Amino acid sequence: MDNGKIDLRFYFITDDSAPAELSALRQAEIAVAAGATAVQYRNKKFFPSDFAEFLAIRDLCVLNGVCFIVNDDIVLARAAGADGVHLGQQDADAVLARNILGETAVIGISVSTIEELARTDLSCCDYIGTGPVCNTGTKADAKPVIGVKGLAEVVSRTTLPVVAIGGINAWHVSDCFEAGATGVAVISAITRAADPEAAAEEFGAACGLEPRAFAASWIDEFSLIRRIVAYSNTDSDESGAVRIGAGDDAALLGDLKNPVFTTDTQREYVHFCRGWLSMEDLGYKAAEITFSDLAASYAEPVALFVNLALPKDVSEEHVLQIYEGIGRSLAKRKAVLAGGNISSARVLGLDLFAAGEANPDIFPVRSAAKPGWGVYVTGPLGLARAGLDCLKRGDDGFAGLIRAFTRPAARFDAPYVLAQNRVECAMDISDGLAGDAAHIAEASGVTVDLDFSAAPVAPELAKYCEKYGWAPVHVMASGGEDYELLFACPPDVFESVCSQLPSAFQVGVCRSYTGKLISGLPEDIHGYRHGKGRF
């Protein structure tokens, strides 16, 4: 696990023995307002009656972009969708935490000495909490003080980020950072201070952070809809394809001679995590990948409908950012936002429905491939898969790969060429080449024999694979969300296509069915399938 996924600079830990008037929620509000970058919920006396406050702290953190960590309790962290868990030496091991919370979870572990560091399995950890650096009265069973020197020694023995903890006040912060700490944890210097707000602001300033203005949860469906309608751009629809759009009970579309409809969905924790992409990029990507199905059908986008499922930890500004992204895609495709709906939900989700105008002369299908035809793609593969891995690792050194995942572009330049050349078999690549080639093979009753000998490897993907020891063919075959078009046609037809689409290349051949849908792949390459995860 890499350490770049979270900001640990100002790491606040709730105090379960704080004065009665300072609830855990109030503590978190004070810390977040002062600029805290991570909040750990620590409550050794947790009761079910505390759960509502616990969720309120989680929502506060999510709304304000603050990492939310649970102390010790892996099940509680999983139940609430926390960003991760912090474990002590006597708690459940990090491997179990990783298995339960998943690969994107943030897992921290306490280490007090070099000896503990040497015997601790850090393979599933994202950071280390080290201390006590100073004397602390917050934790009755605190280990002997290690001081700044002990902190520096731990830092020198690990590549993971280290958070200094234990009795630290604002005036200790610079010493901890100079010793190599990535972040500094604080409890009593804020919760037991005469003026907690002032103490929190002083601590945040010592960490180089500014006070934060709170973001508030979305509240009213109808006021939000009124703001969203501004993104409908119906007035710019010169074609008249949408006669009455967003804002009424239903949309009235103009005459579509060859209407095409498609749907798609984006679900948090299934298709995306908020730490992977901005809200604007989420909206843009959701629209583009829905339109990609129209591109694969040789159809022009006309109208888009969006149903939003909103949890409490989404603000109105977040929603408007989503629609900024959707608006970017609509403008690019000269389509109109024609309507949608908003509802409360436990996780963030977008359900999209798009209408388009088909090519009057040809409509491609997956079932048209024939033995002897070649199998081709319109452009590079594997970039989005590698980009997702970059985001999971916190490696921002491959901007093009990350952009391929967060800002894909539907290939509307290709349908005209494919239609002109009468290519009757096509689809977009969303589940990975291995999986989507199998869809064509199954629908057409053929075996697709994949062959990557003619497949170029994008230069940035080659560098990425070299850095992490991946075989490019594995990423290109199994990676999804490229949204290039996959098509099959006779070889002579492809020669004409390639003259107009020079980025296209061959990835296989259709053969008479052999009893297998796909051949020519190593056994460990699979495509994605919801429910099973792999086909």
C-alpha positions as CSV (number, residue, x, y, z in Angstrom):
1,M,0.0,0.0,0.0
2,D,1.2,3.5,-0.8
3,N,0.9,6.4,1.6
4,G,-0.2,9.2,-0.7
5,K,-3.9,8.5,-0.5
6,I,-4.6,10.6,2.7
7,D,-3.4,13.8,4.3
8,L,-2.2,13.0,7.8
9,R,-0.8,16.4,8.8
10,F,-3.4,17.4,11.5
11,Y,-4.7,14.1,12.9
12,F,-7.3,14.6,15.5
13,I,-8.4,11.8,17.9
14,T,-11.7,12.1,19.8
15,D,-11.4,12.0,23.6
16,D,-13.9,9.6,25.3
17,S,-13.0,11.2,28.7
18,A,-13.4,14.8,27.7
19,P,-15.5,17.2,29.8
20,A,-19.2,16.3,29.5
21,E,-20.1,19.5,27.6
22,L,-17.6,18.6,24.9
23,S,-19.2,15.7,23.0
24,A,-17.3,13.6,20.5
25,L,-19.3,15.4,17.7
26,R,-18.5,18.8,19.1
27,Q,-14.8,17.8,19.4
28,A,-14.8,16.8,15.7
29,E,-16.5,20.0,14.6
30,I,-13.9,22.1,16.4
31,A,-11.0,20.1,14.9
32,V,-12.5,20.1,11.3
33,A,-13.2,23.8,11.5
34,A,-9.6,24.4,12.5
35,G,-8.4,22.5,9.4
36,A,-7.9,18.9,10.6
37,T,-7.1,16.6,7.8
38,A,-7.9,13.3,9.5
39,V,-10.2,12.4,12.4
40,Q,-10.0,9.2,14.4
41,Y,-13.1,8.1,16.3
42,R,-11.9,6.6,19.6
43,N,-14.5,5.5,22.1
44,K,-13.5,2.6,24.4
45,K,-16.9,2.7,26.0
46,F,-18.9,2.5,22.8
47,F,-22.7,1.7,23.2
48,P,-25.3,1.3,20.5
49,S,-26.7,4.7,21.7
50,D,-23.5,6.3,20.5
51,F,-24.1,5.2,16.9
52,A,-26.1,8.2,15.8
53,E,-23.3,10.5,16.9
54,F,-20.7,8.3,15.3
55,L,-22.5,8.6,12.0
56,A,-22.8,12.4,12.4
57,I,-19.0,12.6,12.8
58,R,-18.6,10.4,9.7
59,D,-20.9,12.7,7.7
60,L,-19.1,15.8,8.9
61,C,-15.8,14.3,7.7
62,V,-17.0,13.2,4.3
63,L,-18.7,16.5,3.6
64,N,-15.5,18.4,4.3
65,G,-13.1,16.0,2.7
66,V,-11.5,14.8,5.9
67,C,-10.3,11.2,6.3
68,F,-12.5,9.4,8.9
69,I,-10.7,6.6,10.8
70,V,-12.2,4.3,13.5
71,N,-10.0,3.2,16.4
72,D,-9.7,-0.6,16.8
73,D,-13.2,-1.7,15.6
74,I,-13.0,-3.2,12.1
75,V,-16.7,-4.2,12.1
76,L,-17.8,-0.7,13.1
77,A,-15.6,0.8,10.4
78,R,-17.1,-1.5,7.8
79,A,-20.7,-0.9,9.0
80,A,-20.4,2.8,8.7
81,G,-18.3,3.0,5.5
82,A,-15.4,4.7,7.3
83,D,-12.3,5.4,5.3
84,G,-10.3,3.0,7.5
85,V,-9.2,1.8,10.9
86,H,-6.3,2.3,13.3
87,L,-5.1,-0.8,15.1
88,G,-3.0,-1.2,18.3
89,Q,-0.4,-4.0,18.8
90,Q,-3.0,-6.0,20.7
91,D,-5.8,-5.5,18.3
92,A,-6.9,-7.6,15.2
93,D,-4.1,-7.8,12.6
94,A,-3.9,-5.6,9.6
95,V,-4.3,-8.5,7.1
96,L,-7.8,-9.3,8.6
97,A,-8.6,-5.5,8.5
98,R,-7.6,-5.4,4.8
99,N,-9.7,-8.5,4.0
100,I,-12.8,-7.0,5.7
101,L,-12.5,-3.3,4.7
102,G,-11.1,-3.8,1.1
103,E,-8.2,-2.6,-0.9
104,T,-9.1,1.1,-0.8
105,A,-9.3,1.3,3.0
106,V,-6.7,3.2,5.1
107,I,-5.1,1.1,7.7
108,G,-2.9,2.4,10.4
109,I,-1.0,0.6,13.2
110,S,0.6,1.8,16.4
111,V,4.4,1.1,16.9
112,S,6.2,2.4,20.0
113,T,9.7,1.1,19.6
114,I,12.2,-0.2,17.0
115,E,11.7,-3.7,18.4
116,E,7.9,-3.4,17.8
117,L,8.5,-2.1,14.3
118,A,10.8,-5.1,13.5
119,R,8.2,-7.6,14.5
120,T,5.1,-5.9,13.0
121,D,3.7,-7.0,9.7
122,L,3.3,-3.8,7.7
123,S,2.4,-5.3,4.4
124,C,-1.2,-4.2,4.7
125,C,-0.6,-0.9,6.4
126,D,-0.8,2.6,5.1
127,Y,0.8,4.5,8.0
128,I,2.3,4.1,11.4
129,G,1.3,5.9,14.6
130,T,4.4,6.3,16.8
131,G,4.7,7.5,20.4
132,P,4.2,8.7,23.0
133,V,6.5,11.4,21.9
134,C,5.7,13.4,25.1
135,N,4.1,12.7,28.4
136,T,0.3,12.1,28.0
137,G,-2.5,11.8,30.4
138,T,-5.1,10.8,27.8
139,K,-4.1,7.1,27.7
140,A,-3.8,5.3,31.0
141,D,-1.8,2.4,29.6
142,A,0.6,4.6,27.5
143,K,4.1,3.2,26.9
144,P,7.3,5.0,28.0
145,V,8.0,8.3,26.3
146,I,10.2,7.9,23.2
147,G,10.8,11.6,22.5
148,V,11.6,13.3,19.2
149,K,14.8,11.2,19.0
150,G,12.8,7.9,19.2
151,L,10.3,9.3,16.6
152,A,13.1,10.1,14.2
153,E,14.6,6.6,14.6
154,V,11.3,5.0,13.7
155,V,10.9,7.3,10.7
156,S,14.4,6.2,9.5
157,R,13.5,2.5,9.6
158,T,10.3,2.5,7.5
159,T,9.1,3.8,4.1
160,L,5.6,4.3,5.5
161,P,4.4,7.7,6.6
162,V,4.6,8.1,10.4
163,V,2.2,10.1,12.6
164,A,3.6,11.4,15.9
165,I,1.3,10.9,18.8
166,G,1.2,11.3,22.6
167,G,1.1,14.5,24.6
168,I,1.8,16.8,21.6
169,N,1.0,20.5,21.8
170,A,1.2,23.1,19.1
171,W,4.7,24.0,20.1
172,H,5.9,20.4,19.5
173,V,4.6,20.2,16.0
174,S,7.6,21.7,14.2
175,D,10.0,19.4,16.1
176,C,7.9,16.4,15.0
177,F,7.9,17.4,11.4
178,E,11.7,18.1,11.5
179,A,12.1,14.5,12.8
180,G,10.4,13.3,9.6
181,A,6.8,12.8,10.8
182,T,4.2,13.0,8.0
183,G,1.5,14.1,10.5
184,V,0.9,14.9,14.1
185,A,-1.9,13.5,16.2
186,V,-3.6,15.5,19.0
187,I,-6.2,14.8,21.7
188,S,-6.0,16.5,25.0
189,A,-4.2,19.7,23.8
190,I,-7.5,20.5,22.3
191,T,-10.1,18.6,24.3
192,R,-8.8,19.6,27.7
193,A,-7.8,23.1,26.8
194,A,-9.6,26.1,28.5
195,D,-10.5,27.3,25.0
196,P,-10.7,24.2,22.7
197,E,-11.5,26.3,19.6
198,A,-8.5,28.6,20.0
199,A,-6.3,25.6,20.8
200,A,-7.4,23.8,17.7
201,E,-6.8,26.8,15.5
202,E,-3.3,27.2,17.0
203,F,-2.6,23.5,16.3
204,G,-3.9,23.8,12.7
205,A,-1.7,26.9,12.1
206,A,1.3,25.0,13.5
207,C,0.6,22.3,10.8
208,G,0.4,25.0,8.1
209,L,-3.4,24.8,7.7
210,E,-6.1,27.4,7.4
211,P,-9.5,27.3,9.2
212,R,-12.2,25.6,7.2
213,A,-15.7,26.8,6.4
214,F,-18.1,23.9,6.9
215,A,-19.9,22.3,4.0
216,A,-23.5,21.4,4.8
217,S,-25.6,18.4,3.7
218,W,-28.1,18.8,0.9
219,I,-31.6,19.2,2.5
220,D,-34.4,20.1,0.1
221,E,-35.1,18.1,-3.1
222,F,-37.1,20.8,-4.8
223,S,-34.7,23.7,-4.2
224,L,-31.9,21.5,-5.4
225,I,-33.8,20.6,-8.6
226,R,-34.4,24.3,-9.3
227,R,-30.6,24.8,-9.2
228,I,-29.9,21.8,-11.4
229,V,-32.4,22.8,-14.1
230,A,-29.9,25.6,-14.9
231,Y,-27.7,22.9,-16.4
232,S,-30.4,21.6,-18.7
233,N,-29.2,23.8,-21.7
234,T,-32.5,23.2,-23.5
235,D,-32.3,26.8,-24.9
236,S,-29.2,25.8,-26.8
237,D,-30.9,22.8,-28.5
238,E,-31.1,24.2,-32.0
239,S,-32.2,20.8,-33.4
240,G,-35.5,20.9,-31.5
241,A,-34.9,17.3,-30.4
242,V,-36.1,18.2,-27.0
243,R,-39.3,20.3,-27.1
244,I,-39.9,20.4,-23.4
245,G,-37.1,19.4,-21.1
246,A,-36.1,19.5,-17.4
247,G,-38.5,21.1,-14.9
248,D,-41.8,19.6,-15.9
249,D,-43.2,16.2,-14.9
250,A,-42.0,14.7,-18.2
251,A,-39.9,15.6,-21.1
252,L,-41.4,16.0,-24.6
253,L,-38.9,14.9,-27.3
254,G,-39.1,16.0,-30.9
255,D,-39.4,13.6,-33.7
256,L,-36.7,11.0,-33.7
257,K,-36.7,9.0,-37.0
258,N,-34.5,6.2,-35.6
259,P,-34.5,6.5,-31.8
260,V,-31.9,4.7,-29.7
261,F,-32.0,4.4,-25.9
262,T,-29.4,3.3,-23.4
263,T,-28.9,3.3,-19.7
264,D,-26.0,3.1,-17.3
265,T,-25.4,3.4,-13.6
266,Q,-22.6,4.6,-11.3
267,R,-22.6,3.3,-7.6
268,E,-20.3,4.4,-4.9
269,Y,-18.0,1.5,-3.7
270,V,-18.9,-0.5,-6.9
271,H,-17.9,1.8,-9.7
272,F,-16.1,4.6,-7.9
273,C,-14.8,5.9,-4.6
274,R,-14.9,9.6,-3.9
275,G,-11.2,9.7,-3.2
276,W,-10.5,8.6,-6.8
277,L,-12.1,11.5,-8.7
278,S,-13.7,14.9,-8.1
279,M,-17.4,15.3,-8.1
280,E,-17.1,17.2,-11.4
281,D,-15.2,14.3,-13.0
282,L,-17.7,11.9,-11.6
283,G,-20.5,13.7,-13.4
284,Y,-18.5,14.1,-16.7
285,K,-17.5,10.4,-16.6
286,A,-21.0,9.1,-15.9
287,A,-22.4,11.1,-18.9
288,E,-19.6,10.1,-21.3
289,I,-19.8,6.4,-20.5
290,T,-23.5,6.4,-21.0
291,F,-23.1,8.2,-24.3
292,S,-20.4,5.7,-25.2
293,D,-23.1,3.1,-25.8
294,L,-24.6,5.4,-28.3
295,A,-21.3,5.8,-30.1
296,A,-21.0,2.0,-30.2
297,S,-24.5,2.0,-31.9
298,Y,-23.5,4.7,-34.4
299,A,-26.0,7.0,-32.9
300,E,-25.8,10.7,-32.0
301,P,-26.8,11.8,-28.5
302,V,-29.9,13.9,-28.1
303,A,-31.0,13.9,-24.5
304,L,-29.9,12.7,-21.1
305,F,-31.9,11.9,-18.0
306,V,-30.2,11.6,-14.6
307,N,-31.6,10.1,-11.4
308,L,-29.5,11.0,-8.3
309,A,-29.3,8.9,-5.1
310,L,-27.9,11.2,-2.4
311,P,-26.7,10.2,1.1
312,K,-26.5,12.8,3.9
313,D,-22.8,13.2,3.4
314,V,-23.3,15.0,0.1
315,S,-23.7,18.7,0.0
316,E,-25.6,20.9,-2.5
317,E,-22.2,22.1,-3.8
318,H,-21.2,18.5,-4.4
319,V,-24.4,18.0,-6.5
320,L,-23.8,21.1,-8.5
321,Q,-20.2,20.0,-9.2
322,I,-21.6,16.7,-10.5
323,Y,-23.8,18.7,-12.8
324,E,-20.9,20.9,-13.9
325,G,-19.3,17.7,-15.1
326,I,-22.5,16.4,-16.8
327,G,-22.8,19.8,-18.4
328,R,-19.3,19.6,-19.9
329,S,-20.2,16.3,-21.5
330,L,-23.5,17.6,-22.8
331,A,-21.9,20.6,-24.4
332,K,-19.3,18.4,-26.0
333,R,-21.9,16.1,-27.4
334,K,-24.5,18.9,-28.2
335,A,-27.1,17.0,-26.2
336,V,-29.6,18.3,-23.6
337,L,-30.3,17.4,-20.0
338,A,-34.0,16.6,-20.3
339,G,-34.9,15.5,-16.8
340,G,-34.3,13.2,-13.8
341,N,-35.0,12.7,-10.2
342,I,-33.5,13.0,-6.7
343,S,-33.9,10.7,-3.8
344,S,-32.3,10.0,-0.4
345,A,-30.0,6.9,-0.3
346,R,-27.3,5.3,1.8
347,V,-24.6,5.7,-0.8
348,L,-24.1,8.1,-3.7
349,G,-25.4,6.8,-7.0
350,L,-26.3,8.0,-10.5
351,D,-28.7,6.3,-12.9
352,L,-28.6,7.7,-16.4
353,F,-30.8,7.2,-19.4
354,A,-29.8,8.6,-22.8
355,A,-31.7,9.0,-26.0
356,G,-30.1,9.3,-29.4
357,E,-30.7,9.4,-33.2
358,A,-29.4,6.3,-35.0
359,N,-27.7,6.1,-38.4
360,P,-30.5,5.4,-40.8
361,D,-28.5,2.9,-42.9
362,I,-26.8,0.7,-40.3
363,F,-27.2,-0.4,-36.7
364,P,-24.3,-2.6,-35.4
365,V,-24.9,-5.6,-33.2
366,R,-22.7,-8.1,-31.3
367,S,-24.1,-11.1,-33.1
368,A,-22.9,-10.2,-36.6
369,A,-19.3,-11.6,-36.4
370,K,-18.3,-14.4,-38.7
371,P,-15.4,-16.9,-38.8
372,G,-12.4,-15.5,-40.7
373,W,-13.2,-11.9,-39.6
374,G,-10.6,-9.9,-37.7
375,V,-11.3,-8.4,-34.3
376,Y,-10.1,-4.8,-33.8
377,V,-10.2,-1.9,-31.5
378,T,-10.2,1.8,-32.2
379,G,-7.4,2.9,-29.9
380,P,-5.1,2.1,-26.9
381,L,-6.1,-0.3,-24.2
382,G,-5.2,-0.6,-20.5
383,L,-4.8,3.1,-19.7
384,A,-7.8,3.4,-17.5
385,R,-7.0,0.2,-15.6
386,A,-3.5,1.5,-14.9
387,G,-4.9,4.9,-14.0
388,L,-7.2,3.3,-11.4
389,D,-4.2,1.5,-9.9
390,C,-2.3,4.8,-9.8
391,L,-5.2,6.3,-7.7
392,K,-5.2,3.3,-5.4
393,R,-1.5,3.6,-4.9
394,G,-1.4,7.3,-4.5
395,D,1.0,7.6,-7.4
396,D,0.3,10.8,-9.3
397,G,3.3,10.5,-11.6
398,F,1.2,9.2,-14.5
399,A,-1.2,12.0,-15.3
400,G,-2.3,10.6,-18.7
401,L,-3.3,7.2,-17.2
402,I,-5.2,8.9,-14.3
403,R,-7.0,11.1,-16.8
404,A,-7.9,8.0,-18.9
405,F,-9.8,6.7,-15.8
406,T,-11.3,9.9,-14.5
407,R,-12.1,11.6,-17.8
408,P,-12.8,9.0,-20.5
409,A,-14.0,10.2,-23.9
410,A,-16.6,8.3,-25.9
411,R,-15.3,7.6,-29.4
412,F,-17.8,9.6,-31.5
413,D,-15.1,10.1,-34.1
414,A,-15.2,6.4,-35.0
415,P,-18.9,5.6,-35.7
416,Y,-18.9,7.6,-39.0
417,V,-15.9,5.7,-40.3
418,L,-17.2,2.3,-39.2
419,A,-20.7,3.0,-40.6
420,Q,-19.2,4.3,-43.9
421,N,-17.3,1.0,-44.2
422,R,-20.4,-1.1,-43.3
423,V,-18.9,-2.6,-40.1
424,E,-21.9,-4.5,-38.7
425,C,-20.4,-5.8,-35.5
426,A,-19.3,-3.4,-32.7
427,M,-19.6,-2.5,-29.0
428,D,-17.7,-0.3,-26.6
429,I,-15.1,-1.7,-24.2
430,S,-16.3,-1.2,-20.6
431,D,-15.7,-4.5,-18.9
432,G,-12.2,-5.1,-20.4
433,L,-11.2,-6.6,-23.8
434,A,-11.2,-10.2,-22.5
435,G,-14.8,-9.8,-21.2
436,D,-16.2,-7.8,-24.1
437,A,-14.7,-10.0,-26.8
438,A,-16.4,-12.9,-25.0
439,H,-19.7,-11.0,-25.4
440,I,-19.2,-10.8,-29.2
441,A,-18.1,-14.5,-29.3
442,E,-21.2,-15.7,-27.4
443,A,-23.7,-13.6,-29.4
444,S,-22.1,-14.6,-32.7
445,G,-21.5,-18.2,-31.9
446,V,-17.8,-18.0,-32.7
447,T,-14.5,-18.4,-30.8
448,V,-12.4,-15.2,-30.6
449,D,-8.7,-16.1,-30.8
450,L,-7.0,-13.1,-29.2
451,D,-3.5,-12.1,-30.4
452,F,-1.6,-9.1,-29.1
453,S,1.3,-9.3,-31.5
454,A,0.1,-6.3,-33.4
455,A,-1.2,-4.4,-30.4
456,P,0.9,-1.2,-29.6
457,V,1.6,-0.4,-25.9
458,A,1.0,3.2,-25.1
459,P,4.3,4.8,-23.9
460,E,3.0,5.9,-20.6
461,L,1.5,2.5,-19.9
462,A,4.8,0.8,-20.8
463,K,6.6,3.0,-18.2
464,Y,4.0,2.2,-15.6
465,C,4.2,-1.5,-16.2
466,E,8.0,-1.4,-16.0
467,K,7.8,0.5,-12.7
468,Y,5.4,-2.0,-11.1
469,G,6.4,-5.2,-12.8
470,W,3.2,-5.7,-14.7
471,A,3.0,-7.4,-18.1
472,P,1.4,-4.8,-20.5
473,V,-0.7,-7.5,-22.2
474,H,-2.3,-8.4,-18.8
475,V,-3.4,-4.8,-18.3
476,M,-4.6,-4.3,-21.9
477,A,-6.6,-7.5,-21.9
478,S,-8.2,-7.4,-18.5
479,G,-8.5,-3.6,-17.8
480,G,-12.0,-2.1,-18.2
481,E,-13.4,1.3,-18.8
482,D,-11.3,2.2,-21.9
483,Y,-14.5,3.0,-23.9
484,E,-12.7,2.3,-27.1
485,L,-14.9,0.6,-29.7
486,L,-14.4,-3.1,-30.3
487,F,-15.4,-4.3,-33.7
488,A,-15.2,-7.3,-36.1
489,C,-15.1,-7.2,-39.9
490,P,-13.3,-8.8,-42.9
491,P,-9.6,-7.9,-43.1
492,D,-10.0,-5.9,-46.3
493,V,-12.7,-3.8,-44.7
494,F,-10.3,-3.1,-41.8
495,E,-7.6,-1.8,-44.3
496,S,-10.1,0.9,-45.4
497,V,-11.1,1.6,-41.7
498,C,-7.4,1.9,-40.7
499,S,-6.7,4.4,-43.4
500,Q,-9.2,6.7,-41.8
501,L,-8.7,5.6,-38.1
502,P,-4.9,5.2,-37.9
503,S,-5.1,4.5,-34.1
504,A,-7.1,1.2,-34.8
505,F,-5.3,-2.1,-34.5
506,Q,-6.0,-5.8,-34.6
507,V,-6.4,-7.9,-31.4
508,G,-7.6,-11.2,-32.7
509,V,-9.5,-13.4,-35.2
510,C,-13.0,-15.0,-35.2
511,R,-12.9,-18.7,-35.7
512,S,-15.5,-21.4,-35.9
513,Y,-16.7,-22.2,-32.4
514,T,-14.3,-24.6,-30.6
515,G,-16.2,-25.0,-27.3
516,K,-14.5,-21.9,-25.8
517,L,-15.5,-18.3,-26.3
518,I,-12.0,-17.0,-26.0
519,S,-8.6,-18.5,-26.8
520,G,-5.1,-17.0,-26.8
521,L,-5.2,-15.6,-23.2
522,P,-3.1,-16.6,-20.2
523,E,-5.3,-18.4,-17.6
524,D,-5.0,-15.6,-15.1
525,I,-6.5,-12.9,-17.3
526,H,-10.2,-12.3,-16.8
527,G,-12.8,-9.7,-17.7
528,Y,-15.1,-8.0,-15.2
529,R,-18.7,-9.3,-14.6
530,H,-21.0,-7.8,-11.9
531,G,-22.0,-10.3,-9.3
532,K,-19.2,-12.7,-10.1
533,G,-16.6,-10.0,-10.6
534,R,-15.1,-12.2,-13.4
535,F,-16.5,-14.1,-16.3
